[in-house]
Amino acid sequence: MEQSRDQIRAAIVSAWGQLESAKARVIASQAQVQANEVALNGVREEAYVGQRTTLDVLNAQQELLNARVALITAQRDRVIFSYGVVQAIGRLTIRYTELKVAAYSPKTHYDQVKDLWYGLRTPDGR
């Protein structure tokens, strides 16, 4: 029992750490996007007056694109890890999330399939 409790605590701490890390990555990625936008504007201005080449502008655009991709990935990770925290504390259930679906009942499922000899069909015949 104590071992199970320790495993649950470890899972919660791990999920929380991942969430905090994802939040920090979002903030860092936002700053990176802003910095790359400023850099791109500067490179465009320098290209306008002839001090930079088109390749420099394209490289700056690619860096901005990469920063935006990193931001979106970090935001996705934040959402995924927030669900990980909810799952680790045991709140990712039909009852707590208030989903409009029927709750799974192992006894009901067993009663539906107990007399079947074999097969790959589900209880509703599919």
BELDAWO-V750472 format. One record per helix or strand of 2 or more residues. SS is the DSSP state (A for helix, B for strand). FROM is the first residue (numbers start at 0). LEN is the number of residues. Records with the same first field share a line. If there is no record, write none. Layout:
SS = FROM-LEN, FROM-LEN
This chain:
A = 1-47, 53-35, 93-4, 105-8
